[in-house]
Amino acid sequence: MPNDISSPQPLDGILVADFSRVLAGPYCTMMLGDLGADVVKVESPEGDDTRRWGPPYVEGESAYYLSCNRNKRSVVLDLRSDEGRGWARKLALQSDILVENFKLGTMERWGLGYEELAREKPGLVYCTISGYGRTGPNADLPGYDYVIQGAGGIMSVTGEPDGPPTKVGVAIVDLTAGMFALSSILAALRVRDMTGKGQRIDISLFDSHLAWLANVGSSYLVSGEVPARYGNGHPNIVPYETFRTADGWLVLAVGNDRQWRRFCEAVERGDLLQDTRWTTNSDRVRNREPLVAVLQELFLGQTVGEWLALLEEHDVPAGPVNSVADALDSPLTQAREMVQEVEHPLIGPLRMVGSPLHLEGTPPAIRRHPPMLGEHTDEVLRELGNREVEQ
């Protein structure tokens, strides 16, 4: 993803009023910014909560905040005041997209609810991100990724079989909700192109979580059996998990019976291939424990590098278990240009994970550093005073 601000952008000319905080909303609006939208981040005088989520900090900015707020301009507005709400309304009515994640009813109390704004600007695409959606028994509850990982089921299938329920190591519910919000917003913009009308989008962290349960959720709906924890194993495929080697860990992902035959040939274990307990994937799932024990003993005999070379030669899917540092510093990351630099007025060169949206004709670009609190307040308010409201 070249950092070329002169390239055409898919969302050039689109103005986004970003009233969201923390992660799901800011992640969505950052991706809108990566695609060329002009994102105005509205912050309270105290700023986005994540500005204080650290350490680590660099020149007073938290790494957490920096991770999801590039390609935005920061405006400080006190929405508890008449003046702040007045400027916020001006921004909303001059925007193409509004994203917010306040508790149910908050935007309405401030005169910034969808119905009121849409009467003046029917083309507005208005995206609400909340914990449990605008309807249902939990609509009034706040939404926290960790709580919803528990409520939505993922913790019950994550961790060792005899261990406690375990959360995913990143805020996966927030991040996927942000992605679903982005998809919905782009679809709503397409509808607006066709009809001239915007619409409200209701994104729920809980709904998002249920959606990406995928095969685990489907397995329960089909069978009625409650999914269990398998550690690093897979409920439906064997062998498909991590193994300790002489010098570290590797991931083995034998996804079908052809790959199983190639694996047995690669490790010169024809006896495994002939054993009827493990002939098909269904057999291997039923008899996983003795097979995993045999394979674990086998893998201790060589290093990660030696095993990966052998398995790659025989076209068997496998890979190392890298640290975050290993992954971000890897030749693959460099080749994919997935770590980018942007100049920050206090930090200097700031390294960031780039956009995975590799559009060859209109590549995303990091055009702006994550803004300092209120960095663009005067600039944006001057613009709002000069702009006409577009329907």
C-alpha positions in Angstrom: 0.0 0.0 0.0 2.1 3.0 -1.2 1.7 6.1 0.9 0.8 8.2 -2.1 -1.5 11.1 -1.2 -1.8 12.1 -4.9 -3.5 8.9 -5.9 -7.3 9.1 -6.5 -9.3 7.8 -3.6 -12.6 6.0 -3.6 -14.2 8.3 -1.1 -12.8 11.6 -2.3 -15.3 14.4 -1.4 -17.1 12.4 1.3 -17.3 14.2 4.7 -17.7 12.0 7.8 -18.9 13.4 11.2 -17.2 10.9 13.6 -18.9 11.1 17.0 -17.5 7.7 18.0 -15.0 6.8 20.7 -12.7 3.9 21.8 -12.4 1.3 19.1 -15.3 -0.1 17.0 -16.4 3.3 15.7 -12.9 4.9 15.4 -11.7 1.7 13.5 -14.5 2.0 11.1 -14.0 5.8 10.5 -10.2 5.2 10.1 -10.9 2.8 7.3 -13.2 5.4 5.7 -10.3 7.9 6.0 -7.9 5.4 4.5 -10.3 5.3 1.5 -10.1 9.0 1.1 -13.0 10.4 3.2 -12.5 13.6 5.1 -13.1 12.4 8.7 -13.8 15.0 11.4 -13.4 13.4 14.8 -15.5 15.2 17.4 -14.0 14.9 20.9 -15.1 16.2 24.3 -12.7 18.5 26.1 -11.3 15.4 27.8 -10.7 13.6 24.5 -11.3 10.1 23.4 -10.9 7.6 26.3 -8.2 5.7 24.5 -5.9 8.8 24.7 -5.4 7.7 28.3 -5.2 3.9 27.7 -1.6 3.2 28.4 1.3 2.7 28.7 2.9 2.7 26.3 2.8 6.4 25.3 5.0 8.3 22.9 5.2 12.1 23.4 2.0 11.9 25.4 0.0 10.0 22.9 -1.1 6.4 23.7 -0.2 3.6 21.3 -3.9 2.5 21.6 -5.2 5.8 20.4 -2.6 6.0 17.6 -3.7 2.6 16.3 -7.1 3.6 15.1 -7.3 7.4 14.5 -5.1 8.3 11.5 -6.5 10.1 8.5 -8.8 12.3 10.7 -9.1 15.8 12.0 -9.8 16.4 15.6 -12.3 19.0 16.8 -13.1 19.6 20.4 -16.8 20.3 21.1 -18.5 20.3 24.4 -21.8 18.6 23.5 -23.2 19.4 27.0 -23.3 23.1 25.9 -25.6 24.9 23.5 -22.7 26.2 21.5 -21.0 22.8 21.2 -24.3 21.1 20.1 -24.9 23.9 17.6 -21.5 23.3 15.9 -22.1 19.6 16.0 -25.4 20.0 14.2 -23.7 22.2 11.5 -21.2 19.4 11.0 -23.8 16.7 10.9 -25.9 18.5 8.3 -23.0 19.2 6.1 -21.7 15.6 6.2 -22.4 12.6 4.1 -21.9 10.1 6.9 -22.3 10.3 10.6 -21.0 7.6 12.9 -21.8 7.5 16.7 -21.6 5.1 19.6 -23.3 6.8 22.5 -25.8 5.1 24.7 -29.3 4.8 23.3 -31.1 8.2 23.4 -28.0 10.4 23.9 -27.8 11.8 20.4 -31.5 12.4 20.4 -31.3 14.4 23.6 -28.6 16.6 22.0 -30.8 17.2 18.9 -28.5 15.0 16.8 -30.7 11.9 16.4 -31.3 10.4 13.0 -34.9 11.4 12.6 -34.3 15.0 13.3 -31.3 15.3 11.1 -32.8 13.3 8.2 -35.7 15.7 8.0 -33.2 18.4 7.0 -30.8 16.1 5.2 -32.5 13.0 3.8 -29.3 11.9 2.1 -27.5 11.4 5.4 -26.0 7.9 6.1 -26.3 7.6 9.9 -24.5 4.7 11.5 -25.0 3.8 15.2 -22.7 1.3 16.8 -23.8 0.0 20.2 -23.4 -3.0 22.4 -26.7 -4.7 21.8 -28.5 -2.7 19.1 -31.4 -0.3 19.2 -34.0 -2.9 19.9 -34.3 -5.8 22.3 -34.0 -6.2 26.1 -30.4 -5.0 26.3 -30.7 -1.9 24.2 -30.1 0.4 27.2 -26.9 -1.4 28.3 -23.4 -0.1 27.5 -21.3 -2.3 25.2 -17.9 -3.5 26.1 -15.9 -6.0 23.9 -14.8 -8.1 26.8 -18.3 -8.5 28.2 -19.7 -9.4 24.8 -17.0 -11.9 24.2 -18.4 -13.6 27.3 -22.1 -13.2 26.4 -21.7 -14.1 22.8 -20.1 -17.5 23.3 -16.5 -17.1 22.0 -14.9 -17.4 25.4 -16.7 -20.7 26.0 -14.8 -22.2 23.0 -11.5 -20.5 23.5 -8.8 -21.9 25.8 -7.6 -25.3 26.9 -10.3 -28.0 27.4 -9.7 -28.2 31.2 -8.9 -24.5 31.6 -11.1 -21.4 32.1 -13.0 -19.6 29.4 -10.5 -17.3 27.6 -10.9 -14.1 25.7 -9.3 -13.4 22.3 -6.0 -11.4 22.7 -7.4 -8.4 20.8 -10.8 -6.7 21.0 -12.1 -8.8 18.2 -15.8 -7.9 18.7 -15.0 -4.2 18.4 -12.9 -4.7 15.4 -15.3 -6.9 13.5 -18.2 -4.6 14.4 -16.2 -1.7 12.9 -15.7 -3.8 9.7 -19.4 -4.6 9.5 -20.1 -0.9 10.0 -17.8 0.0 7.1 -19.5 -2.6 4.8 -22.9 -1.3 5.7 -21.9 2.4 5.2 -20.5 1.7 1.8 -23.6 -0.2 0.8 -25.8 2.7 2.1 -23.7 5.1 0.0 -24.4 3.0 -3.1 -28.1 3.1 -2.3 -27.9 6.9 -1.9 -26.2 7.1 -5.3 -29.2 5.2 -6.8 -32.1 6.8 -4.9 -30.8 10.0 -3.3 -31.8 8.8 0.1 -29.7 8.0 3.1 -30.7 5.7 5.9 -30.0 4.7 9.5 -27.6 1.7 10.1 -27.9 -0.1 13.4 -24.7 -2.1 14.2 -24.6 -4.2 17.3 -21.4 -5.6 18.9 -23.5 -8.6 20.0 -24.9 -9.2 16.5 -21.4 -8.9 15.0 -20.1 -11.5 17.5 -22.8 -14.0 16.6 -22.2 -13.5 12.9 -18.6 -14.5 13.1 -19.2 -17.6 15.2 -19.5 -19.0 11.7 -19.0 -22.8 11.7 -19.1 -23.0 15.5 -22.5 -21.4 15.6 -23.7 -23.4 12.7 -22.5 -26.7 14.3 -24.8 -25.9 17.3 -27.8 -24.9 15.2 -27.5 -28.1 13.1 -26.6 -30.6 15.8 -28.0 -29.1 19.1 -24.6 -30.0 20.7 -23.0 -27.3 22.7 -19.5 -26.6 21.3 -16.5 -27.3 23.5 -13.0 -25.9 24.0 -10.2 -27.6 22.0 -7.3 -25.4 22.9 -5.4 -24.8 19.7 -7.2 -27.7 18.0 -10.1 -27.6 15.7 -13.6 -29.1 16.4 -14.1 -30.4 12.9 -10.6 -31.0 11.4 -7.6 -33.1 12.6 -4.6 -32.6 12.7 -5.2 -28.8 12.7 -3.4 -27.3 15.7 0.0 -26.3 17.2 2.8 -28.6 18.0 6.0 -28.1 20.0 9.2 -28.7 18.1 12.9 -29.0 19.2 13.1 -25.1 19.3 9.7 -23.6 19.3 6.1 -24.1 18.1 4.5 -24.6 14.7 1.0 -24.7 13.3 0.0 -27.7 11.2 -3.2 -27.3 9.2 -4.1 -30.5 7.4 -7.4 -29.6 5.9 -8.3 -32.7 3.9 -7.5 -36.3 3.2 -5.2 -35.5 0.3 -3.1 -33.3 2.5 -3.1 -36.0 5.2 -1.6 -38.4 2.7 1.1 -35.9 1.7 1.9 -35.2 5.3 2.4 -38.9 6.1 4.6 -39.2 3.0 6.6 -36.1 4.0 7.4 -37.4 7.5 7.9 -41.0 6.2 5.2 -42.4 8.4 3.3 -44.8 6.2 2.1 -46.6 9.3 -0.1 -43.5 10.2 -1.6 -43.6 6.7 -2.4 -47.3 7.0 -4.0 -47.0 10.5 -7.7 -47.2 10.0 -8.3 -45.0 13.0 -7.1 -42.1 10.9 -8.0 -42.9 7.3 -10.5 -40.0 6.8 -10.9 -36.7 8.5 -14.0 -38.0 10.3 -11.9 -40.9 11.6 -9.2 -38.5 12.8 -11.8 -36.3 14.6 -13.2 -39.3 16.4 -9.7 -40.5 17.4 -7.9 -37.2 17.8 -6.2 -37.8 21.1 -4.0 -40.8 20.2 -3.1 -39.2 16.9 -2.1 -35.8 18.4 0.0 -37.7 21.0 1.9 -39.5 18.2 2.4 -36.3 16.2 3.6 -34.4 19.2 6.3 -36.9 19.9 7.3 -36.8 16.2 7.6 -33.0 16.0 10.0 -32.8 19.0 12.6 -34.5 16.8 13.4 -31.4 14.6 13.4 -27.6 14.7 10.6 -25.4 13.4 12.7 -24.4 10.4 13.5 -28.0 9.5 9.8 -29.0 9.7 8.6 -26.1 7.7 11.1 -26.7 4.9 10.0 -30.3 4.7 6.3 -29.6 4.8 6.5 -26.8 2.3 8.3 -29.2 -0.1 5.4 -31.6 0.1 2.7 -28.9 -0.1 1.4 -29.4 3.4 0.0 -26.2 5.1 2.1 -25.2 8.1 3.6 -22.1 9.6 5.6 -20.8 12.6 4.0 -19.4 15.7 5.5 -15.9 15.6 5.6 -13.2 18.2 4.0 -9.9 17.3 7.5 -8.5 16.8 8.4 -11.4 14.5 5.2 -10.9 12.5 5.6 -7.1 12.1 9.3 -7.3 11.3 9.0 -10.2 8.9 10.1 -10.0 5.2 6.4 -10.8 4.2 5.2 -7.7 6.1 7.9 -5.6 4.4 7.0 -7.1 0.9 3.3 -6.3 1.5 4.2 -2.8 2.7 2.0 -3.4 5.7 4.0 -1.2 8.0 3.9 2.5 7.0 5.3 5.7 8.3 3.6 9.1 8.7 5.1 12.2 10.1 3.7 13.4 13.4 4.3 16.9 14.7 5.5 15.7 18.1 6.6 12.1 17.6 8.3 12.6 14.2 8.2 9.5 12.0 5.4 7.3 13.4 5.3 3.6 12.3 1.8 2.2 11.8 0.2 -1.0 10.5 -1.1 -0.1 7.0 -4.4 -0.7 5.4 -5.2 -4.3 4.2 -7.5 -2.9 1.5 -5.2 -3.3 -1.5 -7.2 -1.6 -4.2 -4.7 -1.6 -7.1 -6.4 1.3 -9.0 -7.2 3.5 -6.0 -4.9 2.4 -3.2 -5.6 3.7 0.3 -3.0 6.0 1.8 -2.0 7.4 5.1 -2.6 11.1 4.5 -2.8 12.4 8.0 -1.2 11.5 11.3 -3.5 10.6 14.2 -4.6 14.1 15.3 -3.7 15.7 18.6 -6.7 16.7 20.7 -8.5 19.6 19.1 -5.7 20.1 16.6 -8.1 21.1 13.8 -10.9 22.8 15.8 -10.4 26.3 14.4 -9.8 25.0 10.8 -13.0 22.9 10.8 -15.2 25.5 12.4 -14.1 28.1 9.8 -15.0 25.6 7.1 -18.4 24.8 8.6 -19.2 28.5 8.6 -18.6 28.8 4.9 -20.2 25.5 3.6 -23.7 25.2 2.3 -25.9 22.3 3.6 -26.2 19.7 0.9 -29.3 17.6 0.7 
